[in-house]
Amino acid sequence: MGSLVFGLIAALCWGIHDICVRYVSQQGGILPALATVLIIGTVIMIPPAILTGDWADMSLLACGLAGASGIAFTLAYVGLYKAFEIGPVRLVAPIIGAYPVLSVGWAAASGQAVAPDQWLAVGAVIAGVAIVGLLTDEAASGGSKRKAILWALLGGGAFAATFALGQAAAHAGSEVPAIFVTRIVAVVLALTLLAGTGGIRWPAPSALPLLALMGVLDCLALGIVIAAASMARPEFASVAASTFGMITVILAWAILRERMTPGQWAGVLVTFSAIGYLAL
């Protein structure tokens, strides 16, 4: 159950992080904020990467998997930031947090047995997401609910790939170096995207304290999920981490005063109850 606990801690970190995203996305560009958060998290990783990293264990395969995880992580954050920029949280958070469905589908496609109750849980996740989406007004999504949903789907799919590739890299090599390589590649890609969309630019100084907090939370969450690769049933960490969306929705309701109808609460409850069941 250690990996499940790790995932829940990561979910709490990302839930708080995503409320911060909601503020940052409304105040400036997505890519400058993303690049800053990734850089801060990577700087935090430098001491443990130097002092405790078993770099001799990092084969070419492990580095390649970690690099692919970094690419997926950047795409996941671009999707997440854009989805939260359009909003509202109650629409995009359950979609992004439903990525464990992909894990079950991949298991089935790989020939692994998937129990009937697990398929029912997958169906419940899809039904819950549909309920939240159908009961969300177009005006509540910045005039484009479809765009919000598409960006959220990108974020969720890329998060699933991030964790699968990151844990595979940790298995093939060593945990701390795998996390560090993942973050280095993510920073390089984010800066490349930033340079290609108007040049390198940075958020206002007043936003730096909030971005620093986001960087710390992000570093902890990603590191925790990838580090669970050495535990029994490491997939529990990524599944449990997906409940960050429920934490985000609750915080958005409590802090941002986003209105929730009873039907939407029911949809969110169904979605994340089913995700929790998949972790059993």
Buried (B, 14 or more C-beta within 10 A) or exposed (E): EBBBBBBBBBBBBBBBBBBBBBBBBEEBBBBBBBBBBBBBBBEBBEEBBEEEBEBEBBEEEBBBBBBBBBBBBBBBBBBBBBBBBBBBBBBBBBBBBBBBBBBBBEBBEEEEEEEEEBEEBBEBBBEBBBBBBEBBEEEBBEEEBEBBBBBBBBBBBBBBBBBBBBBBBBBBBBBBBBBBBBBBBBBBBBBEBBEEEEEEEBBEEEBBEBBBBBBBBBBBBBBBBBBBBBBEEBBBBBBBBBBBBBBBBBBBBEEBEBEBEEEBBBBBBBBBBBBBBBBE
